[in-house]
């Protein structure tokens, strides 16, 4: 089972020329003014991330030197038009894709330097990934899809069954625990995928369009659950989205276009979400 992650901060403001040699830096950055004061180690740090695909004799650039830093315990939205490179960047941060240039540090670990085995172990231990296409096992029930994720983390038997049922109940699926994916709606499948990703409260949660298949109320419930993890358990959440209904739950929003990031929009950390059910 794979897992992954993402994040962002302003390209030029956070990363200056002193970061030219990523192998020797230990990035310490200032928190945004609306967040608790102090200087902290970013949970996610990307420097000069590049990605290009070869098409015949032509190289097509997708990401063009992206620099980012995301603090622990915050929710970052990555928005932008389709084809701008958002999902590619998220997949690189998750260790699913390997960049053609640059470096990515997660929790202080440069994942671009890890072996395949070490990278898989790092993802399992530290990253919860929510796929846009759900990626549920079709032959397993909703509860079993979560149990298998818990099993990989050493939680088995009665405890795994209990925790899986509790997660699904919190997601409003208490009466669907024994249903197979084919018997669930798109929104229900997405909520199972979210419950699986946040099992055991990973320090990094990366999500690709987690509210796309949900109505406004369900989408906010999912995001509020991830916000709770960020604020109570200091998890770092990165969400790729087109959904304007969830922007009130973000600490920062960064926009990607043509493989580059804009400076982030910063939201008051004590702002109360405003939305209609």
CORURNOR-V646374 format. One line per field, one symbol per residue. psi: psi as a letter, one per 40 degrees, with the letter a starting at -180 (. if undefined). A space follows every 10 residues. Layout:
psi=???
This chain:
psi=hiiaiiiiih ddddhadeed gddeighhih iideiiiihi hidhhhhfhi hiihgbehhh hdhgfhhihh iifihhhhii iheeeddddd dddeedihie iaihhhfehg eeeiiddddd dddddehhhh idedfihdei iddddddddd ddeehiaddd dddddddddd effdeedeii deeiiddddd dddddddehe gidhhhhhfe edeiiddddd dddddddddd ddefihhhhh ieheeedeei dihihhhfei iiiihhihee ihhhii.
